[in-house]
Amino acid sequence: MSKHYLILSTIDSKEGAEQIAHHLVEERLAACVNIIPDMTSVYKWKGTLEHTTENLLVIKSTQERLPRLIERIKELHPYELPEVIALPIEDGYPPYLDWLVSETTE
């Protein structure tokens, strides 16, 4: 099992994305969060087709920090059902992955 993870989440405002990103990095739940602004999301929510502009958070973390990171996103997120998808990082540049672990270790 991978010890490095890429977590995706979306939110409706850039300010909200930045707030979540700052909390996750300051609390060492994430080594880095990239914010991709102004993407279009199309989905059904409660039977209604939605077409909205959202911001994508691309979060780098570890398996050890993942449970608390998910809980923290749920606490900070304004959505009733926030997207949180964790993808294992199977390989990468070893010094970067070492840095990722060091930045998420308490």
C-alpha positions in Angstrom: 0.0 0.0 0.0 1.2 3.5 -0.9 2.2 5.8 1.9 1.8 8.9 -0.2 -1.6 10.3 -1.4 -3.0 12.8 -3.7 -6.4 14.1 -2.4 -8.9 16.0 -4.5 -11.6 18.3 -3.2 -13.7 21.0 -4.8 -15.2 24.2 -3.3 -17.2 27.1 -4.6 -15.0 30.0 -3.7 -11.3 30.8 -4.0 -11.3 32.3 -0.5 -12.7 29.1 0.9 -10.1 27.0 -1.0 -7.3 29.2 0.4 -8.7 28.9 3.9 -8.8 25.1 3.8 -5.4 24.9 2.2 -3.8 27.1 4.9 -5.3 25.1 7.7 -4.2 21.8 6.2 -0.6 22.9 5.6 -0.3 24.8 9.0 -1.7 21.7 10.8 0.8 19.4 8.9 -2.1 17.4 7.5 -0.8 18.3 4.0 2.6 19.1 2.7 1.2 21.2 -0.2 -2.1 22.2 -1.6 -2.5 23.5 -5.2 -5.6 25.4 -6.0 -6.9 25.3 -9.5 -9.4 28.1 -9.9 -12.5 28.5 -12.0 -13.2 25.0 -13.3 -16.6 24.0 -14.5 -18.4 21.2 -12.6 -21.5 19.5 -14.0 -23.4 17.1 -11.6 -26.7 16.2 -10.2 -27.5 17.2 -6.7 -30.8 16.2 -5.1 -32.3 15.6 -8.5 -31.3 18.9 -10.0 -28.7 19.2 -12.8 -26.1 21.7 -11.6 -23.6 23.6 -13.7 -21.2 25.6 -11.4 -17.8 27.1 -11.2 -15.6 25.6 -8.5 -12.0 25.5 -7.4 -10.1 22.3 -7.2 -7.8 21.6 -4.3 -5.0 19.1 -5.1 -3.7 18.0 -1.7 -0.5 16.0 -1.1 -0.3 14.0 2.1 0.4 10.6 3.6 -1.6 7.5 4.6 -0.9 8.3 8.2 -2.4 11.8 8.0 -5.3 10.8 5.7 -8.1 10.0 8.3 -7.5 13.3 10.2 -7.2 15.3 6.9 -10.6 14.0 5.8 -12.2 14.9 9.1 -10.6 18.4 8.9 -11.9 19.0 5.4 -15.4 18.0 6.6 -15.1 20.4 9.5 -14.0 23.3 7.4 -16.0 22.7 4.2 -19.3 24.6 3.6 -20.8 21.8 1.5 -23.3 19.3 2.9 -21.4 16.6 1.1 -17.8 17.7 0.3 -15.8 15.8 -2.3 -12.8 14.1 -0.8 -11.1 11.5 -3.1 -7.8 10.0 -2.1 -5.6 8.5 -4.8 -2.4 6.6 -3.9 0.8 7.9 -5.4 2.5 4.8 -6.7 5.8 6.4 -7.7 7.5 9.7 -7.9 10.7 11.6 -7.4 12.1 10.2 -4.1 13.4 13.5 -2.7 10.0 15.1 -3.2 8.2 12.1 -1.6 10.6 12.3 1.3 9.9 16.0 1.7 6.1 15.2 1.6 6.6 12.8 4.5 8.8 15.2 6.5 6.2 18.1 6.1 3.3 15.9 7.4 5.2 14.5 10.4 4.4 16.0 13.7 
